[in-house]
Structures are given as C-alpha cells and as structure tokens.
Amino acid sequence: MHRCAAARLALLLAASVAGCSLLARSVPETHQYQLAPTTAVAEIPPAARIELRNVTGSEPFQDTGIAYQTSPYRLDTYKFHRWVAPPTDLVAERLHEILYSPSPLGRELPAANSLLLDTRIKAFQEVDEGAQHTGVVAIRFCIYPSNPFSRALWCKTISKESPAGGDTPEQAAAAISLSFNQVMAEFASDLTAELAQAATDAAGKDSRPPAGPQ
C-alpha cells in the first residue's frame, strides 16, 4: 500500500513538471519595438511659443500593442509584439523634441505669443490588403490661441504610408516608423511656414498707419 501511494505521488509530480514545461514552451516571447530617430526641426520665431496641450487617440493607440488592420472595419493588435510605449506617448515625446528644442531663429522672447497644439492620432498601424503590407500613420494637428474656447487658427491632417518589406511584425514596425518620421517632417515644415506667415501678417499690421477720423 505504501509503495502504491508513493508511485501515485511520483506520477503526479512527473505530470505536473511535464505540464509546466509544456506551458512554458507554449507561451511566445514578447518582443518590443521603438521608433527610428528623426532629424525634423521646426523654425519657431522668437516671438512665438508653442505649447503641447493634448495628444489623443482611440483605444488601440493608447496601448503598446502594435495595431494591424485587415479590413476597413477590423483593427486588432499583436499580443506579443509591442511598442516600448503607447503611440500617444511616442507622438508626445517626438513633439516635445520638435517644439522645445532650441530654434534656429533664436531664443524665445519673454513676451512671446503663446499658442497651443492639440494632436489626435487617426492611424498608427499595419494595413494588410491581400499580399500587400504597409505602415500607415495619420495625425491631425491643430493650433489654438491661448484664449479658452477659441477656434483653431490652423488644422491639418498629415497621412503617410510606407510599404513593409514583408509580413512580419518587425517589418510592419519599421514601415510604421518610416511613415511616422515622414509625418513629423511635414508637420515641422508646415509649422515653420505657418509661423513665418503669422509673423509677416503681424508685422504688416503693426506697420500700417492708424486710421484717420471718420
């Protein structure tokens, strides 16, 4: 009787160890991905100050899972292939680099006009259409005056897509990263142009002679 009980115990232990070993082998390793660096620079005039207010996006872009789209209606995320931070955080970090780095035009004036930037991620994903795989990034940028409840002074949605080299999550991440850097480069260029035009308009307004009596 004692030998039977010991044998059953040994069998249970062996089954438990085998089960744990099988479970350990069945769980895939989690891989993390980061964005490639960029050289995007905005030329912000000394008389302007741009403050980042919000970076928002729908639920998939608030999580670290890499999103992939297989139809116009279906958007999933990879469970074991993830960004190092949610796309909302990645976009905010890159915008901080662009907005708060020293401007080539000079140091910010103490009385610089303050403007607010709101950003919403519309797409940050792999898109699969048959055998074609692309990385798609679309972000809407809006600049507002600092006065509460004011209408936007400027808004633009910038969208880019880049072909992936294959159908793996790593290749998707590389294509998304390339599209993202293209979006950021265009945003920096557009912001430079908008601020330059605003400075020109303000200078023209200041140089006009005061209106005479009516």
MDAnalysis code that builds the backbone (N, CA, C; Angstrom):
import MDAnalysis as mda
import numpy as np

u = mda.Universe.empty(642, n_residues=214, atom_resindex=np.repeat(np.arange(214), 3), trajectory=True)
u.add_TopologyAttr("name", ["N", "CA", "C"] * 214)
u.add_TopologyAttr("resid", np.arange(1, 215))
u.add_TopologyAttr("resname", ["MET", "HIS", "ARG", "CYS", "ALA", "ALA", "ALA", "ARG", "LEU", "ALA", "LEU", "LEU", "LEU", "ALA", "ALA", "SER", "VAL", "ALA", "GLY", "CYS", "SER", "LEU", "LEU", "ALA", "ARG", "SER", "VAL", "PRO", "GLU", "THR", "HIS", "GLN", "TYR", "GLN", "LEU", "ALA", "PRO", "THR", "THR", "ALA", "VAL", "ALA", "GLU", "ILE", "PRO", "PRO", "ALA", "ALA", "ARG", "ILE", "GLU", "LEU", "ARG", "ASN", "VAL", "THR", "GLY", "SER", "GLU", "PRO", "PHE", "GLN", "ASP", "THR", "GLY", "ILE", "ALA", "TYR", "GLN", "THR", "SER", "PRO", "TYR", "ARG", "LEU", "ASP", "THR", "TYR", "LYS", "PHE", "HIS", "ARG", "TRP", "VAL", "ALA", "PRO", "PRO", "THR", "ASP", "LEU", "VAL", "ALA", "GLU", "ARG", "LEU", "HIS", "GLU", "ILE", "LEU", "TYR", "SER", "PRO", "SER", "PRO", "LEU", "GLY", "ARG", "GLU", "LEU", "PRO", "ALA", "ALA", "ASN", "SER", "LEU", "LEU", "LEU", "ASP", "THR", "ARG", "ILE", "LYS", "ALA", "PHE", "GLN", "GLU", "VAL", "ASP", "GLU", "GLY", "ALA", "GLN", "HIS", "THR", "GLY", "VAL", "VAL", "ALA", "ILE", "ARG", "PHE", "CYS", "ILE", "TYR", "PRO", "SER", "ASN", "PRO", "PHE", "SER", "ARG", "ALA", "LEU", "TRP", "CYS", "LYS", "THR", "ILE", "SER", "LYS", "GLU", "SER", "PRO", "ALA", "GLY", "GLY", "ASP", "THR", "PRO", "GLU", "GLN", "ALA", "ALA", "ALA", "ALA", "ILE", "SER", "LEU", "SER", "PHE", "ASN", "GLN", "VAL", "MET", "ALA", "GLU", "PHE", "ALA", "SER", "ASP", "LEU", "THR", "ALA", "GLU", "LEU", "ALA", "GLN", "ALA", "ALA", "THR", "ASP", "ALA", "ALA", "GLY", "LYS", "ASP", "SER", "ARG", "PRO", "PRO", "ALA", "GLY", "PRO", "GLN"])
u.atoms.positions = np.array([
    [0.834, -1.196, 0.000],
    [0.000, 0.000, 0.000],
    [0.870, 1.249, 0.000],
    [1.911, 1.233, 0.777],
    [2.812, 2.367, 0.853],
    [3.502, 2.588, -0.488],
    [3.929, 1.463, -1.142],
    [4.593, 1.579, -2.432],
    [3.645, 2.127, -3.487],
    [2.355, 1.767, -3.455],
    [1.364, 2.265, -4.426],
    [1.168, 3.767, -4.269],
    [1.069, 4.212, -3.013],
    [0.882, 5.643, -2.762],
    [2.095, 6.436, -3.245],
    [3.278, 5.892, -2.999],
    [4.496, 6.584, -3.444],
    [4.556, 6.649, -4.965],
    [4.117, 5.587, -5.621],
    [4.127, 5.559, -7.083],
    [3.156, 6.590, -7.655],
    [1.941, 6.664, -7.029],
    [0.967, 7.659, -7.498],
    [1.508, 9.076, -7.319],
    [2.159, 9.326, -6.201],
    [2.732, 10.642, -5.943],
    [3.808, 10.978, -6.976],
    [4.635, 10.000, -7.304],
    [5.688, 10.235, -8.293],
    [5.090, 10.547, -9.660],
    [4.000, 9.806, -10.008],
    [3.338, 10.064, -11.289],
    [2.741, 11.465, -11.337],
    [2.123, 11.880, -10.220],
    [1.526, 13.221, -10.158],
    [2.588, 14.308, -10.296],
    [3.711, 14.097, -9.624],
    [4.790, 15.068, -9.715],
    [5.353, 15.140, -11.131],
    [5.513, 13.984, -11.753],
    [6.042, 13.945, -13.117],
    [5.093, 14.645, -14.077],
    [3.772, 14.419, -13.906],
    [2.776, 15.062, -14.775],
    [2.785, 16.561, -14.576],
    [2.926, 16.977, -13.315],
    [2.954, 18.410, -13.017],
    [4.156, 19.081, -13.668],
    [5.327, 18.452, -13.549],
    [6.537, 19.015, -14.150],
    [6.414, 19.059, -15.665],
    [5.867, 18.007, -16.253],
    [5.698, 17.967, -17.710],
    [4.731, 19.041, -18.171],
    [3.643, 19.237, -17.393],
    [2.670, 20.261, -17.743],
    [3.269, 21.650, -17.681],
    [4.038, 21.917, -16.634],
    [4.687, 23.220, -16.509],
    [5.669, 23.453, -17.647],
    [6.409, 22.391, -18.008],
    [7.376, 22.517, -19.092],
    [6.681, 22.796, -20.415],
    [5.552, 22.106, -20.660],
    [4.793, 22.306, -21.887],
    [4.229, 23.710, -21.941],
    [3.709, 24.196, -20.795],
    [3.138, 25.538, -20.726],
    [4.204, 26.594, -20.984],
    [5.403, 26.362, -20.411],
    [6.484, 27.324, -20.607],
    [6.879, 27.413, -22.065],
    [6.881, 26.260, -22.758],
    [7.251, 26.262, -24.169],
    [6.168, 26.872, -25.042],
    [4.902, 26.864, -24.600],
    [3.795, 27.305, -25.446],
    [3.566, 28.805, -25.398],
    [4.163, 29.527, -24.448],
    [3.971, 30.975, -24.337],
    [5.050, 31.675, -25.157],
    [4.674, 32.395, -26.227],
    [5.690, 33.067, -27.057],
    [6.404, 34.176, -26.292],
    [7.580, 34.485, -26.737],
    [8.350, 35.574, -26.144],
    [7.782, 36.908, -26.626],
    [7.714, 37.878, -25.737],
    [7.233, 39.211, -26.097],
    [8.377, 40.034, -26.668],
    [8.124, 40.659, -27.826],
    [9.119, 41.498, -28.484],
    [8.662, 42.953, -28.435],
    [9.599, 43.865, -28.217],
    [9.283, 45.284, -28.141],
    [10.020, 46.044, -29.243],
    [9.374, 47.119, -29.711],
    [9.894, 47.875, -30.845],
    [9.894, 49.363, -30.512],
    [10.879, 50.070, -31.068],
    [10.960, 51.510, -30.889],
    [10.989, 52.192, -32.248],
    [10.719, 53.497, -32.253],
    [10.722, 54.266, -33.485],
    [12.141, 54.664, -33.862],
    [12.387, 54.758, -35.156],
    [13.680, 55.239, -35.621],
    [13.805, 56.727, -35.317],
    [15.015, 57.228, -35.071],
    [15.188, 58.663, -34.792],
    [14.867, 59.499, -36.021],
    [14.628, 60.785, -35.794],
    [14.319, 61.698, -36.889],
    [15.147, 62.970, -36.735],
    [15.273, 63.708, -37.817],
    [16.001, 64.986, -37.786],
    [15.047, 66.160, -37.999],
    [13.740, 65.949, -37.835],
    [12.760, 67.014, -38.066],
    [12.990, 68.175, -37.103],
    [13.057, 69.392, -37.651],
    [13.278, 70.599, -36.863],
    [12.303, 71.672, -37.326],
    [11.678, 72.360, -36.380],
    [10.802, 73.478, -36.711],
    [11.512, 74.782, -36.403],
    [11.399, 75.765, -37.301],
    [11.985, 77.088, -37.086],
    [10.915, 77.979, -36.448],
    [10.950, 78.049, -35.135],
    [9.943, 78.809, -34.387],
    [10.488, 80.204, -34.101],
    [9.791, 81.254, -34.558],
    [10.288, 82.617, -34.333],
    [10.389, 82.933, -32.840],
    [11.310, 83.812, -32.461],
    [11.443, 84.171, -31.049],
    [10.166, 84.749, -30.443],
    [9.295, 85.347, -31.286],
    [8.077, 85.979, -30.772],
    [6.940, 84.983, -30.567],
    [7.175, 83.695, -30.836],
    [6.118, 82.689, -30.705],
    [6.532, 81.608, -29.716],
    [5.557, 81.104, -29.007],
    [5.758, 79.984, -28.087],
    [4.674, 78.948, -28.369],
    [5.059, 77.737, -28.701],
    [4.097, 76.661, -28.963],
    [4.122, 75.706, -27.784],
    [2.973, 75.504, -27.175],
    [2.867, 74.591, -26.041],
    [2.018, 73.382, -26.434],
    [2.529, 72.199, -26.162],
    [1.788, 70.976, -26.458],
    [0.725, 70.773, -25.384],
    [-0.541, 70.745, -25.817],
    [-1.628, 70.611, -24.858],
    [-2.118, 69.162, -24.753],
    [-2.519, 68.567, -25.856],
    [-3.086, 67.217, -25.818],
    [-2.544, 66.367, -26.955],
    [-2.309, 65.099, -26.663],
    [-2.093, 64.082, -27.694],
    [-3.073, 62.959, -27.386],
    [-4.033, 62.758, -28.266],
    [-5.085, 61.781, -28.026],
    [-5.148, 60.776, -29.170],
    [-5.929, 59.726, -28.971],
    [-6.135, 58.698, -29.975],
    [-7.116, 57.685, -29.429],
    [-7.699, 56.896, -30.308],
    [-8.637, 55.871, -29.864],
    [-7.899, 54.770, -29.116],
    [-8.627, 53.833, -28.534],
    [-8.083, 52.848, -27.593],
    [-6.856, 52.089, -28.098],
    [-6.810, 51.613, -29.360],
    [-5.611, 50.872, -29.770],
    [-4.333, 51.700, -29.689],
    [-4.439, 53.018, -29.820],
    [-3.252, 53.864, -29.837],
    [-2.887, 54.371, -28.441],
    [-3.648, 53.945, -27.444],
    [-3.308, 54.251, -26.058],
    [-2.659, 53.051, -25.372],
    [-2.442, 51.976, -26.135],
    [-1.847, 50.752, -25.600],
    [-0.573, 50.464, -26.382],
    [0.262, 49.576, -25.873],
    [1.548, 49.316, -26.515],
    [1.467, 48.276, -27.633],
    [0.358, 47.546, -27.744],
    [0.253, 46.543, -28.796],
    [0.304, 47.176, -30.177],
    [1.091, 46.596, -31.094],
    [1.160, 47.116, -32.459],
    [-0.142, 46.777, -33.172],
    [-0.814, 47.792, -33.701],
    [-2.119, 47.596, -34.338],
    [-1.935, 47.135, -35.784],
    [-2.837, 46.255, -36.215],
    [-2.849, 45.848, -37.617],
    [-4.282, 45.790, -38.114],
    [-4.478, 46.218, -39.345],
    [-5.811, 46.336, -39.945],
    [-5.918, 45.363, -41.105],
    [-6.960, 44.520, -41.080],
    [-7.139, 43.525, -42.133],
    [-8.362, 43.798, -42.994],
    [-9.146, 44.805, -42.638],
    [-10.301, 45.220, -43.439],
    [-10.641, 46.653, -43.037],
    [-11.522, 47.325, -43.773],
    [-11.885, 48.690, -43.372],
    [-12.521, 48.763, -41.982],
    [-12.956, 47.606, -41.450],
    [-13.705, 47.617, -40.197],
    [-12.973, 46.932, -39.046],
    [-11.943, 46.185, -39.342],
    [-11.300, 45.376, -38.301],
    [-9.910, 45.911, -37.982],
    [-9.696, 46.215, -36.706],
    [-8.407, 46.707, -36.234],
    [-8.035, 45.928, -34.985],
    [-7.000, 45.100, -35.075],
    [-6.544, 44.275, -33.966],
    [-5.146, 44.721, -33.539],
    [-4.642, 44.102, -32.485],
    [-3.273, 44.367, -32.050],
    [-2.550, 43.046, -31.804],
    [-1.250, 43.045, -32.095],
    [-0.425, 41.880, -31.792],
    [-0.262, 41.768, -30.276],
    [-0.404, 40.556, -29.765],
    [-0.306, 40.355, -28.321],
    [1.137, 40.322, -27.846],
    [2.023, 39.752, -28.648],
    [3.406, 39.552, -28.211],
    [4.404, 40.424, -28.982],
    [3.892, 41.392, -29.733],
    [4.746, 42.352, -30.442],
    [4.226, 43.734, -30.091],
    [5.041, 44.507, -29.338],
    [4.532, 45.723, -28.718],
    [5.530, 46.872, -28.867],
    [4.984, 48.096, -28.901],
    [5.831, 49.283, -28.846],
    [6.406, 49.428, -27.436],
    [7.496, 50.149, -27.317],
    [8.083, 50.372, -25.994],
    [7.204, 51.300, -25.150],
    [6.302, 52.041, -25.798],
    [5.340, 52.911, -25.119],
    [4.130, 53.064, -26.034],
    [2.966, 53.443, -25.508],
    [1.809, 53.647, -26.374],
    [2.092, 54.708, -27.439],
    [1.502, 54.589, -28.627],
    [1.712, 55.605, -29.659],
    [1.407, 57.032, -29.198],
    [0.412, 57.217, -28.326],
    [0.145, 58.564, -27.821],
    [1.368, 59.120, -27.095],
    [2.067, 58.282, -26.347],
    [3.279, 58.729, -25.645],
    [4.436, 58.932, -26.623],
    [4.552, 58.055, -27.628],
    [5.621, 58.186, -28.606],
    [5.480, 59.486, -29.401],
    [4.237, 59.813, -29.781],
    [3.994, 61.057, -30.516],
    [4.291, 62.264, -29.627],
    [3.838, 62.212, -28.374],
    [4.086, 63.322, -27.451],
    [5.579, 63.542, -27.252],
    [6.336, 62.459, -27.112],
    [7.780, 62.583, -26.913],
    [8.446, 63.233, -28.121],
    [8.051, 62.823, -29.329],
    [8.655, 63.392, -30.532],
    [8.268, 64.861, -30.708],
    [7.020, 65.208, -30.367],
    [6.596, 66.603, -30.465],
    [7.338, 67.480, -29.467],
    [7.620, 66.936, -28.282],
    [8.423, 67.688, -27.313],
    [9.799, 68.010, -27.903],
    [10.390, 67.051, -28.584],
    [11.702, 67.278, -29.193],
    [11.640, 68.396, -30.233],
    [10.558, 68.426, -31.021],
    [10.436, 69.428, -32.082],
    [10.099, 70.806, -31.513],
    [9.180, 70.855, -30.563],
    [8.674, 72.140, -30.081],
    [9.601, 72.813, -29.082],
    [10.284, 72.024, -28.261],
    [11.025, 72.597, -27.147],
    [12.539, 72.583, -27.327],
    [13.007, 72.120, -28.463],
    [14.433, 72.223, -28.752],
    [14.757, 73.661, -29.151],
    [16.017, 74.093, -29.018],
    [16.379, 75.453, -29.442],
    [16.031, 75.683, -30.910],
    [15.431, 76.835, -31.201],
    [15.060, 77.155, -32.575],
    [16.238, 77.759, -33.325],
    [16.413, 77.416, -34.605],
    [17.489, 78.035, -35.396],
    [17.320, 79.546, -35.529],
    [16.125, 80.074, -35.257],
    [15.867, 81.504, -35.419],
    [16.218, 82.317, -34.175],
    [16.603, 81.671, -33.097],
    [16.984, 82.419, -31.907],
    [16.174, 82.040, -30.690],
    [16.561, 82.608, -29.547],
    [15.932, 82.267, -28.278],
    [14.566, 82.926, -28.157],
    [13.705, 82.257, -27.426],
    [12.332, 82.738, -27.235],
    [12.312, 84.034, -26.423],
    [11.500, 84.986, -26.874],
    [11.356, 86.253, -26.161],
    [10.498, 86.064, -24.909],
    [10.763, 86.817, -23.848],
    [9.958, 86.682, -22.618],
    [8.471, 86.912, -22.853],
    [8.130, 87.818, -23.786],
    [6.715, 88.129, -24.046],
    [6.207, 87.424, -25.298],
    [6.759, 86.268, -25.607],
    [6.351, 85.543, -26.810],
    [4.874, 85.192, -26.770],
    [4.236, 85.262, -27.944],
    [2.821, 84.931, -28.061],
    [2.636, 83.426, -27.886],
    [1.794, 83.032, -26.943],
    [1.612, 81.619, -26.617],
    [0.497, 81.002, -27.459],
    [0.815, 79.881, -28.100],
    [-0.146, 79.121, -28.892],
    [-0.170, 77.679, -28.382],
    [-1.307, 77.016, -28.548],
    [-1.491, 75.664, -28.027],
    [-1.650, 74.671, -29.177],
    [-1.000, 73.523, -29.054],
    [-1.078, 72.474, -30.072],
    [-1.846, 71.279, -29.522],
    [-2.894, 70.899, -30.235],
    [-3.630, 69.665, -29.941],
    [-3.391, 68.683, -31.081],
    [-3.189, 67.435, -30.732],
    [-2.852, 66.406, -31.718],
    [-3.709, 65.165, -31.477],
    [-4.236, 64.608, -32.552],
    [-5.017, 63.360, -32.431],
    [-4.504, 62.348, -33.455],
    [-4.202, 61.146, -32.971],
    [-3.742, 60.065, -33.844],
    [-4.955, 59.431, -34.513],
    [-4.968, 59.454, -35.831],
    [-6.054, 58.839, -36.609],
    [-5.682, 57.425, -37.071],
    [-4.405, 57.200, -37.307],
    [-3.927, 55.868, -37.727],
    [-2.476, 55.735, -37.307],
    [-2.112, 54.533, -36.854],
    [-0.734, 54.226, -36.450],
    [-0.636, 52.707, -36.497],
    [-0.650, 52.136, -37.705],
    [-0.893, 50.704, -37.814],
    [-0.340, 50.094, -39.087],
    [-0.249, 48.779, -39.048],
    [-0.004, 47.980, -40.246],
    [-1.338, 47.798, -40.959],
    [-1.334, 47.916, -42.277],
    [-2.540, 47.683, -43.070],
    [-2.246, 46.560, -44.050],
    [-3.074, 45.510, -43.996],
    [-2.907, 44.344, -44.867],
    [-4.010, 44.319, -45.914],
    [-3.616, 44.315, -47.175],
    [-4.559, 44.184, -48.293],
    [-4.038, 43.090, -49.209],
    [-4.552, 41.883, -49.019],
    [-4.038, 40.749, -49.776],
    [-2.583, 40.498, -49.428],
    [-1.732, 40.500, -50.443],
    [-0.309, 40.257, -50.219],
    [0.461, 41.543, -49.937],
    [-0.231, 42.675, -49.937],
    [0.433, 43.956, -49.699],
    [0.330, 44.345, -48.228],
    [1.450, 44.778, -47.648],
    [1.508, 45.188, -46.250],
    [2.171, 46.564, -46.181],
    [1.504, 47.503, -45.527],
    [2.030, 48.863, -45.424],
    [1.939, 49.355, -43.983],
    [2.772, 50.332, -43.690],
    [2.700, 51.017, -42.403],
    [2.055, 52.371, -42.612],
    [0.938, 52.613, -41.941],
    [0.152, 53.832, -42.153],
    [0.113, 54.651, -40.871],
    [0.413, 55.936, -41.003],
    [0.319, 56.878, -39.887],
    [-0.429, 58.108, -40.375],
    [-1.447, 58.508, -39.635],
    [-2.200, 59.731, -39.931],
    [-2.432, 60.462, -38.616],
    [-2.055, 61.721, -38.562],
    [-2.181, 62.524, -37.342],
    [-2.779, 63.876, -37.702],
    [-3.739, 64.325, -36.917],
    [-4.338, 65.654, -37.108],
    [-3.730, 66.625, -36.106],
    [-3.244, 67.731, -36.621],
    [-2.622, 68.776, -35.809],
    [-3.499, 70.028, -35.855],
    [-3.736, 70.646, -34.704],
    [-4.492, 71.901, -34.646],
    [-3.792, 72.858, -33.692],
    [-3.664, 74.110, -34.122],
    [-3.073, 75.156, -33.288],
    [-4.171, 76.123, -32.868],
    [-4.204, 76.407, -31.570],
    [-5.225, 77.275, -30.994],
    [-4.558, 78.462, -30.297],
    [-5.251, 79.601, -30.255],
    [-4.774, 80.677, -29.376],
    [-4.923, 80.258, -27.919],
    [-4.236, 80.958, -27.044],
    [-4.279, 80.580, -25.628],
    [-5.596, 80.949, -24.959],
    [-6.444, 81.733, -25.625],
    [-7.739, 82.092, -25.048],
    [-8.641, 80.865, -24.987],
    [-9.316, 80.640, -23.873],
    [-10.186, 79.459, -23.761],
    [-11.316, 79.492, -24.798],
    [-11.686, 78.319, -25.292],
    [-12.835, 78.130, -26.187],
    [-12.673, 78.858, -27.527],
    [-11.447, 79.165, -27.914],
    [-11.223, 79.829, -29.197],
    [-11.196, 78.798, -30.325],
    [-11.562, 79.258, -31.509],
    [-11.463, 78.397, -32.681],
    [-9.996, 78.182, -33.057],
    [-9.760, 77.062, -33.738],
    [-8.392, 76.762, -34.163],
    [-7.917, 77.789, -35.183],
    [-6.655, 78.162, -35.089],
    [-6.047, 79.046, -36.072],
    [-5.602, 78.277, -37.313],
    [-5.267, 76.999, -37.113],
    [-4.757, 76.170, -38.213],
    [-4.940, 74.710, -37.848],
    [-5.423, 73.923, -38.805],
    [-5.554, 72.467, -38.614],
    [-5.130, 71.766, -39.898],
    [-4.495, 70.631, -39.730],
    [-4.133, 69.818, -40.887],
    [-3.957, 68.370, -40.460],
    [-4.511, 67.464, -41.265],
    [-4.264, 66.040, -41.071],
    [-3.176, 65.606, -42.048],
    [-2.106, 65.055, -41.530],
    [-0.992, 64.583, -42.352],
    [-0.987, 63.061, -42.309],
    [-1.034, 62.438, -43.475],
    [-1.102, 60.983, -43.572],
    [-0.012, 60.472, -44.505],
    [0.680, 59.438, -44.071],
    [1.730, 58.819, -44.879],
    [1.606, 57.307, -44.793],
    [1.990, 56.631, -45.859],
    [2.047, 55.163, -45.825],
    [3.304, 54.688, -46.534],
    [3.904, 53.653, -45.961],
    [5.161, 53.119, -46.483],
    [5.029, 51.611, -46.632],
    [5.492, 51.039, -47.744],
    [5.419, 49.592, -47.909],
    [6.328, 48.876, -46.917],
    [5.835, 47.774, -46.371],
    [6.653, 46.937, -45.488],
    [7.442, 45.947, -46.338],
    [8.590, 45.565, -45.839],
    [9.424, 44.632, -46.591],
    [8.926, 43.201, -46.571],
    [7.884, 42.925, -45.776],
    [7.330, 41.576, -45.659],
    [6.135, 41.608, -44.737],
    [5.761, 40.433, -44.237],
    [4.549, 40.341, -43.431],
    [4.823, 40.082, -41.954],
    [6.042, 40.356, -41.480],
    [6.339, 40.134, -40.068],
    [6.038, 41.396, -39.265],
    [5.751, 41.261, -37.970],
    [5.519, 42.448, -37.131],
    [6.705, 43.401, -37.113],
    [7.936, 42.868, -37.154],
    [9.106, 43.746, -37.144],
    [9.167, 44.597, -38.411],
    [8.834, 43.995, -39.552],
    [8.804, 44.758, -40.791],
    [7.668, 45.781, -40.779],
    [6.566, 45.424, -40.146],
    [5.457, 46.384, -40.002],
    [5.886, 47.561, -39.144],
    [6.578, 47.280, -38.032],
    [7.038, 48.350, -37.152],
    [7.996, 49.290, -37.887],
    [8.861, 48.739, -38.726],
    [9.798, 49.567, -39.490],
    [9.050, 50.469, -40.466],
    [8.019, 49.926, -41.125],
    [7.246, 50.721, -42.085],
    [6.440, 51.809, -41.373],
    [5.866, 51.478, -40.224],
    [5.129, 52.476, -39.440],
    [6.074, 53.579, -38.986],
    [7.259, 53.203, -38.544],
    [8.252, 54.181, -38.094],
    [8.641, 55.128, -39.222],
    [8.825, 54.609, -40.425],
    [9.179, 55.442, -41.572],
    [8.052, 56.428, -41.884],
    [6.810, 55.939, -41.885],
    [5.672, 56.819, -42.141],
    [5.557, 57.895, -41.067],
    [5.790, 57.506, -39.814],
    [5.707, 58.460, -38.715],
    [6.744, 59.576, -38.874],
    [7.972, 59.221, -39.233],
    [9.006, 60.230, -39.414],
    [8.670, 61.169, -40.572],
    [8.037, 60.647, -41.606],
    [7.611, 61.499, -42.715],
    [6.509, 62.468, -42.273],
    [5.596, 61.989, -41.434],
    [4.547, 62.864, -40.896],
    [5.170, 63.976, -40.061],
    [6.118, 63.619, -39.195],
    [6.743, 64.612, -38.334],
    [7.543, 65.642, -39.151],
    [8.208, 65.203, -40.205],
    [8.975, 66.123, -41.047],
    [8.044, 67.114, -41.741],
    [6.915, 66.628, -42.243],
    [5.967, 67.537, -42.900],
    [5.334, 68.490, -41.888],
    [5.020, 67.991, -40.701],
    [4.466, 68.870, -39.664],
    [5.447, 69.979, -39.307],
    [6.717, 69.637, -39.106],
    [7.721, 70.643, -38.757],
    [7.848, 71.689, -39.861],
    [7.797, 71.245, -41.121],
    [7.880, 72.174, -42.252],
    [6.648, 73.076, -42.310],
    [5.458, 72.485, -42.138],
    [4.223, 73.271, -42.175],
    [4.154, 74.255, -41.016],
    [4.582, 73.813, -39.830],
    [4.574, 74.706, -38.671],
    [5.504, 75.895, -38.912],
    [6.677, 75.636, -39.468],
    [7.613, 76.715, -39.791],
    [6.973, 77.722, -40.739],
    [6.302, 77.217, -41.792],
    [5.670, 78.100, -42.773],
    [4.526, 78.896, -42.157],
    [3.701, 78.246, -41.337],
    [2.566, 78.941, -40.718],
    [3.035, 80.038, -39.773],
    [4.047, 79.759, -38.971],
    [4.540, 80.761, -38.028],
    [5.220, 81.918, -38.750],
    [5.924, 81.626, -39.842],
    [6.544, 82.689, -40.626],
    [5.483, 83.593, -41.239],
    [4.409, 82.992, -41.753],
    [3.329, 83.794, -42.328],
    [2.639, 84.627, -41.264],
    [2.427, 84.041, -40.084],
    [1.793, 84.786, -38.992],
    [2.659, 85.967, -38.573],
    [3.989, 85.763, -38.537],
    [4.890, 86.852, -38.181],
    [4.854, 87.949, -39.234],
    [4.778, 87.578, -40.504],
    [4.687, 88.568, -41.589],
    [3.394, 89.355, -41.496],
    [2.284, 88.655, -41.242],
    [0.983, 89.337, -41.116],
    [0.994, 90.310, -39.941],
    [1.586, 89.873, -38.816],
    [1.626, 90.733, -37.634],
    [2.486, 91.961, -37.892],
    [3.612, 91.776, -38.592],
    [4.485, 92.908, -38.898],
    [3.792, 93.895, -39.837],
    [3.044, 93.388, -40.813],
    [2.313, 94.262, -41.725],
    [1.224, 95.038, -41.021],
    [0.569, 94.373, -40.075],
    [-0.482, 95.052, -39.321],
    [0.106, 96.156, -38.457],
    [1.253, 95.923, -37.862],
    [1.871, 96.927, -36.995],
    [2.398, 98.116, -37.786],
    [2.758, 97.897, -39.062],
    [3.346, 98.976, -39.854],
    [2.296, 99.865, -40.523],
    [1.034, 99.469, -40.489],
    [0.003, 100.300, -41.106],
    [-0.204, 101.581, -40.310],
    [-0.412, 102.715, -40.984],
    [-0.692, 103.945, -40.247],
    [-2.065, 103.870, -39.597],
    [-2.225, 104.511, -38.457],
    [-3.540, 104.470, -37.809],
    [-4.588, 105.134, -38.672],
    [-5.780, 104.611, -38.593],
    [-6.888, 105.147, -39.390],
    [-7.210, 106.552, -38.929],
    [-7.497, 107.441, -39.885],
    [-7.847, 108.815, -39.571],
    [-9.274, 108.929, -39.084],
    [-9.661, 110.103, -38.641],
    [-11.030, 110.313, -38.159],
    [-12.033, 110.129, -39.289],
    [-13.140, 109.539, -38.970],
    [-14.192, 109.306, -39.967],
    [-15.103, 110.495, -40.078],
])
